[in-house]
Amino acid sequence: MSEIINKIKFSRSTFFKTIAGIIAIVAFGLFLSKSIFYAEPGYIYHVRTVLGYEEVVTDVGYKFYPFGRYNSWKRAMTVQATQNSSLNNRYKFSSEGNNNVNAENDSNNTSANLPALNIMFLDQVDADAEATVRFSIPSDEVSFLKLAHEYRSPENLLRTALMPAFKETLQANASLMTAEDYYSGSRTEFNSEFEKQMSQGIYLVRRIEVETQASIRARASANASLGTDQEQYGEGSKTIFVVQKLLDSDGLPKRKKQRFIDFGITVVSALVTEMRPNNKFVERMQLKQKASADRAIAREQRVQEEEQRLLAIARGEREVAERQAQAKVEQIQKTTEAETDKQLAITNANKLKEQAAIAKDTAEINFEKAKIEAQTIRTLAEAEAYQKQVILEADNALAQKLDAEIQIQKLWAQAFSQRKVPTTVFGSSGQSGAPVGSDGEVKAFMQLLTLDAAKRLNYNREINTDVSK
């Protein structure tokens, strides 16, 4: 019996121990579930502990918070206005204090998706604008805690600060220009100004009316006698609206500062992706486009007609130019030939002139040469005559006289030796005195000839002994 009682006591103690172990495990599990969470990438966590301490968690991994609370804040929040967003569900947020954040899914947590915003341009044209602005929240502990204390949750930050700033800035940016300017080439300027105003603040502006003169004045056509010089009519001026930015003392635009900037929130990007004007403006733009197209067509036709006219003129001018060119070619050819003949004649004349000059110079040279030669011959002759005179005066020309005498005698001797006479000569020296060709007669004849030659040579055969004579 005692053994049974002991067994029952042992079973009860085991049961209670088991129950206590289960309770401890459950309590430990509850403690862990209320004290540990996993920090996802791309989020900043605001942790409050049971003892009242606050902590900012930016690292990825499991974090310990003993029986506290935490909020997850995206590092970047997006406010987007699109045409596809539902009007019944205008603002999409995650519930505050949602601890089941999955960064791997495309969650709309702490982001706002709005319908396209209706804005009004400077010329009173409304349009539905689609835009996207992405904000970056601060990651340092001081700035983040200041932001968390002010707005308490990311949804409240979006609802009370970022979305109103988004709407106000987009509308203020539309009031800077007209819809016609926007669709005429100022789209890039519109987007740039929107990003600047989101980042730095909204411009403080003043809207004024300005009266300007029309660049093209209309003309009447009632008076046909005036022709194209018609009188002007119609309005010569028009009133336009101009937005002027207010400037400070430094000449910089005054701005209304964005409130979220004070909490360290910065604008990562600001984009205007679509702009849909109202139907009346679209119809007006279509009519304007059609009128512009008609003007362009008319202008092209006018240009074409003008080109045809210019083509005809050009063809006539080309034919005239061709004829003028041909005549000019012929004229140039004839002128060239005449000029060539002229140049050839001038060249020949110059050639003859140069030849005459050369001949003249040559004659002058030859004359001078002959003159010099004559002077030379004369000088030589005078020298020779002087030499002969000196010689003759020196020896009474004995050598010459002897030489002449010898030559004379040689001639007579040779002639006498070659005379042809018969071997027997018949003759006498009778009273008739006729020569018969005897040797004596021949000798006497030779002497006579010698005397005659000496007489003709005019020299004395006698030798002077007196040299002074």
Secondary structure as the mmCIF struct_conf table of DSSP 4:
data_model
#
loop_
_struct_conf.conf_type_id
_struct_conf.id
_struct_conf.beg_label_comp_id
_struct_conf.beg_label_asym_id
_struct_conf.beg_label_seq_id
_struct_conf.end_label_comp_id
_struct_conf.end_label_asym_id
_struct_conf.end_label_seq_id
HELX_RH_AL_P HELX_RH_AL_P1 SER A 2 SER A 33
TURN_TY1_P TURN_TY1_P1 LYS A 34 SER A 35
STRN STRN1 ILE A 36 ALA A 39
TURN_TY1_P TURN_TY1_P2 PRO A 41 GLY A 42
STRN STRN2 TYR A 43 ARG A 48
TURN_TY1_P TURN_TY1_P3 VAL A 50 LEU A 51
BEND BEND1 GLY A 52 GLY A 52
STRN STRN3 GLU A 54 VAL A 57
BEND BEND2 ASP A 59 VAL A 60
STRN STRN4 GLY A 61 PHE A 64
TURN_TY1_P TURN_TY1_P4 PRO A 66 PHE A 67
STRN STRN5 ARG A 69 LYS A 74
BEND BEND3 ARG A 75 ARG A 75
STRN STRN6 ALA A 76 THR A 82
TURN_TY1_P TURN_TY1_P5 GLN A 83 ASN A 84
BEND BEND4 SER A 85 SER A 85
BEND BEND5 LEU A 87 LEU A 87
TURN_TY1_P TURN_TY1_P6 ASN A 88 ASN A 89
HELX_LH_PP_P HELX_LH_PP_P1 SER A 94 SER A 95
TURN_TY1_P TURN_TY1_P7 GLU A 96 GLY A 97
TURN_TY1_P TURN_TY1_P8 ALA A 103 GLU A 104
BEND BEND6 ASN A 105 ASN A 105
TURN_TY1_P TURN_TY1_P9 ASN A 109 THR A 110
STRN STRN7 ALA A 112 PRO A 115
HELX_LH_PP_P HELX_LH_PP_P2 ALA A 116 ALA A 116
STRN STRN8 LEU A 117 MET A 120
TURN_TY1_P TURN_TY1_P10 LEU A 122 ASP A 123
BEND BEND7 GLN A 124 GLN A 124
STRN STRN9 ASP A 126 SER A 136
BEND BEND8 ASP A 140 ASP A 140
HELX_RH_AL_P HELX_RH_AL_P2 GLU A 141 TYR A 151
BEND BEND9 ARG A 152 SER A 153
HELX_RH_AL_P HELX_RH_AL_P3 PRO A 154 LEU A 157
HELX_RH_PI_P HELX_RH_PI_P1 LEU A 158 LEU A 162
HELX_RH_AL_P HELX_RH_AL_P4 MET A 163 ALA A 174
TURN_TY1_P TURN_TY1_P11 SER A 175 LEU A 176
BEND BEND10 MET A 177 MET A 177
HELX_RH_AL_P HELX_RH_AL_P5 ALA A 179 TYR A 183
TURN_TY1_P TURN_TY1_P12 SER A 184 GLY A 185
HELX_RH_AL_P HELX_RH_AL_P6 ARG A 187 GLN A 200
STRN STRN10 ILE A 202 TYR A 203
HELX_LH_PP_P HELX_LH_PP_P3 LEU A 204 LEU A 204
STRN STRN11 VAL A 205 GLN A 213
BEND BEND11 SER A 215 ILE A 216
STRN STRN12 ARG A 219 ARG A 219
HELX_RH_3T_P HELX_RH_3T_P1 ALA A 224 LEU A 226
TURN_TY1_P TURN_TY1_P13 GLY A 227 THR A 228
HELX_LH_PP_P HELX_LH_PP_P4 GLN A 230 GLU A 231
STRN STRN13 GLN A 232 GLN A 232
BEND BEND12 GLY A 234 GLY A 234
STRN STRN14 SER A 237 LYS A 245
STRN STRN15 LEU A 247 LEU A 247
TURN_TY1_P TURN_TY1_P14 SER A 249 ASP A 250
BEND BEND13 GLY A 251 GLY A 251
HELX_LH_PP_P HELX_LH_PP_P5 LEU A 252 LEU A 252
STRN STRN16 PRO A 253 PRO A 253
HELX_LH_PP_P HELX_LH_PP_P6 LYS A 254 LYS A 254
STRN STRN17 ARG A 255 LYS A 256
HELX_RH_3T_P HELX_RH_3T_P2 ARG A 259 PHE A 263
TURN_TY1_P TURN_TY1_P15 GLY A 264 GLY A 264
STRN STRN18 THR A 266 PRO A 277
HELX_RH_AL_P HELX_RH_AL_P7 ASN A 279 ASP A 395
TURN_TY1_P TURN_TY1_P16 ASN A 396 ALA A 397
HELX_RH_AL_P HELX_RH_AL_P8 LEU A 398 SER A 417
TURN_TY1_P TURN_TY1_P17 GLN A 418 GLN A 418
BEND BEND14 THR A 423 THR A 424
TURN_TY1_P TURN_TY1_P18 GLN A 431 SER A 432
HELX_RH_AL_P HELX_RH_AL_P9 ASP A 439 LEU A 457
TURN_TY1_P TURN_TY1_P19 ASN A 458 ASN A 458
BEND BEND15 GLU A 462 GLU A 462
HELX_LH_PP_P HELX_LH_PP_P7 ILE A 463 ASN A 464
BEND BEND16 THR A 465 THR A 465
TURN_TY1_P TURN_TY1_P20 VAL A 467 SER A 468
#
